[in-house]
Amino acid sequence: MAGKRIMLDVLKGEAVSPPPLWMMRQAGRYLPEYRETRKRAGSFLDLCYDPDLAVEVTLQPIERFGFDASILFSDILVVPNALGRDVRFEEGRGPILKPISASEIPALNGDMFHVNLQPVYETVRRLRAKLPDETTLLGFCGAPWTVATYMIAGHGTPDQGPARLFAYREPEAFGQLLKILADHSAAYLIRQIEAGADAVQIFDSWSGVLDEPSFEAFCVEPVAEIVRQVKAVHPGVPVIGFPKGAGERYRDYRAKTDITGLGLDWTVPLSMAKELQRDGAVQGNLDPLRLVAGGKALADGVDAILRTLGGGPLIFNLGHGITPETPVAHVEAMVKMVRSRR
């Protein structure tokens, strides 16, 4: 049926064959056309905040591969940036922020939050107008815990030790930071939906480094609050949660947060993914390095996911973002494998 957004059907719990397909970081450095646009943009944040260029790079993988979903090109750290924190991206180092102290948290200023993010909302509006009608448009934000880790350390770290220590030493200040981030992230997603996003995803890339009580307090509760606020305004809009590295804690994450779809990283056993699928749509979870390797490694990975999960509500994706060294031909091969499945 023309214009039918099959990913939304899957998020309602339907099984579709072949399943809808997209990739995290699908607009990225593995694409030569992205690298060209990135050069013209200047800084990475300039690319995020320029609707002309952000629309251009968001559409590139859709034009090349015809994915079933298009995800807004932006970054999770536009939220602290819009709250007045300095954010920059350095080649080879990634994001750099001025580390926030406990005393600075109450001074985070949301007065200009939506004004600062207006270019992002404009990008979403233009994308919905330009995308094929059958393509689902995804908005997104970072989960409060993951965003907070960068705000506290000032950069990415292997185990987010600085943020964990801060949370233990300054529990009140840390709780306040998570609340500020949850409230503003919810408002950000609501505006993306109003601009044209069909569904939204919450990325919790660092949820896997926490012990059990911390996971509950720092990951589950703030995400549940975001979902509650979004659904209060847009009850019919699906929310996908992606608590990367959650392991066994994936089992009750959907029930505790009230997310619609559950994004799985590549370490989640397919037998467990099949159990999780009983409660609704799952998304994932091909190891991105199988896509880099190609050949038998790729074919085996795709086949195992489709064989195990293809009979239920599945959104085919990677278990994390595509890496810059991935050959475009391997992506083409993966798309063909998934699309030829009946």
N, C-alpha and C positions, 0 to 999 in steps of 0.2 A: 504494500500500500504506500503510495507516494506521501512523503512527509511524515511517516510514522517514526517516532524516535524510540527505537527498540531498547535502548539502554534504560529508558524510563519504565518500560514494561518489565524488564528484569528486576529493577529496583522495587517494583510492586510484588515481586515474588514469582514471576512467570519464567519458565524455561524457554529459551529461544535457541534455535539451531540454524546456522552457526551462531555462537554467542557474540554480542557486541564486543568491540575491541578498541582500546586506546592505550597509550603508554604515558606513565609519569615522566615528565621532562621531555615530552615528544617534540616540543619546539626547543631545540638546543644545539650544542656545538657539534654533534655528529653530522648535522646537515650543512653542506657548503653554502646554501642560500642564507641560513641563519648567520653564519660567520661573516658573510658580506654585510648583512644588515647591522650586525653588532658593531662592525668597524665604523659604520656611518653614524652610529648613535652617540659615540663618545663613551661615557661611563655606563656601567650596567644599570644603575638606577635611572639614568636618563632614558634608557631603553624602556624600562618599566613605566615611566611617567610620560612617555610620548605616545599618545593614542595612535598616531599614524604608524609608527614603527612597531608598537606592541601588537596592533591588529595584523600588520604584515607578517610578523614572526609567528603569531598564533595560527594564522591560516596556512603557513608553509607546509606543515605535516598533513593537513587536511587535503590540500591540493595534490600533494605527492602520493599519499597512501589511502586517502578516503576513509580515515578512521571514523568510527561511529560517535565519538565524543571529541570535543575540542575544549581544552582547558585554558582559561585566561592566562596570558603570559604576565607574570608578576613575580613577587617574592614574598615569603612569609614575613620578612623584616620591614616591609612598608608600614606595618602596624606600629612598632616602636618609633619609626621615623616620623610617622604622622602624629605621634604623641610628643614630638619635640626632641627625640634623641638623635644624636648624630650617627649616621650609618653610611659606610662606604664599602666598596668591594675592591680588593686588590688582586691582581693577576697572580695566581699561584698560592694565594693565602686565603681567599674567600672573604666572607664578611668581617669587617672590623667595626666595632662600636666602642664608645667610651663606656667602660664598666660602670654600672649604676650602683650607688651605695644605698644602704637602708634609709638614710636621711633624705635621699633624693626621690624616693618612691612617691611620697605624698604630693610632690611637686609636679608629677607627670601631668601634662596639660592636654586635655581633650577638646579645648575650645575650638581649635582649628582642624580637628581630626577629619571631618568629612570634606572640608575645603581642601585640605592637603591631598586627600584621596580622590578628588573629583576627576583627575585624568584617568584613574583606574575605572571609575564608573562609566566614563565616556567610552573607554575601550570596550567594556562589556556591551554597551548600547550598540556600538558600531558592529561588533562581532555578531550579535544576534541578527542584525539586518543583513550581513554579508554571508553568513554561513548557509550551507544547504539546509533546507527546512527539516530534513531527516536527521541532522547532526545535533546531538545533545550538547548544550553549552554548560560547562562546569565552572562555577566560581570556587574560590578556596580561601583558607587562611591557615596559619600555623596554630597548633594547640598552645594554650598558655604556658604549659611546662616547657615545651621545646623553644618557644620564643624567649621565655625567661632565661633559659640557659645561655643564650647568646648575649642578652642584656647584662647578665651578671659577670660572665667571664670576659666579655668583649670580643670573643672569637669562638670558633668551634674548638672543642677539646675531645680527646678520645673517649672519656667516660663521664664528662660533665661534672667532674669533681668539684669545681668552684661553686656551681649552683647547688649541688647536694649539700655541701658544707654550709653555704649561706642559709639554706632552708632549715638546717638543724640549729644553727646558731642564732638566726633571726626569724623565728617562726611567724611572728606577727607581721613583720615587714614583708616577708615572702608571701604570706597569705593575702596581704593587701595587693601586692603586685599581681598575683594570679587573678584576683577579682577584677582589677582594672583591665587586665588583658582579656579576660572572659567577656566582660561587658562590652568593651570596644570591638572585640572580634565578632561578637554576635551582631552588633550594629553594622559592622562592615559587611558581613554576609547578607544581612537583610537588604542593605543598599544594592549589593550585587544582584540579588534576586529581583529587586524592583527594576534594575537596569536591564534584565533579560536573562539572567542565569536560570537554567532549568533545574539544576541540582547543585549542591556544594559539597566540598570535601574538606575535612579537618585533618591536617598532617601532624601527627605526633611522632616525629622521626627519632626522638631520644627517649621514648617511654621504656625501652628495654634496659636502661641502666639503673632502675629504681628497685628498692626492696618492696615487699608487699604493702605495708601501710603507706609508704610514700606514693606508690603507684595509685592507690585508692584516693589519696588526698590531692595529689598533684596532677594526675592524668584523668582519672575517672570523673571526679567531682567537677572540675572546671569545664570539661567537655560536656558533661550532662547539663551544666548551666547554660552553655552556648546553645545546645540543642533545644533546651526548654524555651529560651528567648526567641530563637528563630521560629520554632513551631507555633509559638503563641501568635506570631504575626502571619506566618505562611505555613499552616498546618499540612498542606499537601505537597510541600517541596521536600524531596528526599535529601538526607544528609548522610554522606559516606564518612566513616571514621577509619583512620589508618594509624593504629598504635604500633608502629614498627618495633619488633623485638619483644612483643608482649608475651610470647610463649603460651604457657598454660592459661594466662590471664585473658587471652582472647575469648575463652569459653563464656565468661559472663559479661564481657565488655559491652556487647550489644544491649543486653537487658538492662544493665546499670546506666548506660548513657542515653538510651532510646534512639541511637542512630538507626538508619534504615539499611544501609549497605555496609559490609565489613571488608576493609582492605587488608589483605594478608601479605606478609613478607615471605620471601622465598624459603625461609627455614621452617615454615609451618607444614607439618606432614600432611599429605593429601588425604589420608584417612581422617585426620582431625578436621581438615577443611570440609570434608563431606558431612561430618557431624554438625559443623557450624552452619552449613548450608540449609539444614532442616529449619532453622529459625529465620531464614531470609537470604537475600542475595549476598554472595561473596565476590570479591574482586582480587585478581592476581593470577598466579603468584610465581611466574617464571623467573628463575635466577637471571639477573641482567647479564651475567658473564656467560651463560649459555648462548645468549644472543650475540655477544662478542665473538664467541668461538664458532658459531654456525655449525653447519654439517650435521653429523649424527647427534652431537650434544644438544643442539637446538631442536632437532626433530623429536628426539626422545622426550625432552622436557615438555614440548607442546603437546605431544601425544598423551603423555601421562596425565596432564591437567585436563585435557578434553575427555579422555576416557573415564576419569574418576568424577569429574565435576560437570561435564557437559550435559548430563541429564537433568540438572537442576538449574536454579537461577544463578548464572555465572556471567561476570564481566571479565573478559580475558584482559590481563594486564601483566606487567612485570611485578616482581616483588619489591622493587624500589625503582628509582629513576634510571633511565637509559644513560649509559656512560659515553663520554665524548669519543672514545676510540671505536665505537660500534660501527661496523661497515653498513652503509645504507642498503647494500644488496641483501644483508642478513635480515634487515627489517622487512624488506620486500618478500623474502622467503617466508618469514613468520606470518605475515599477513595472508599470504597464499595458503599456507598450511591451515590456519584457523578458518579462513573463508571457505575452503573446500570441504570442510567437515560437515557431514550431514547425518 
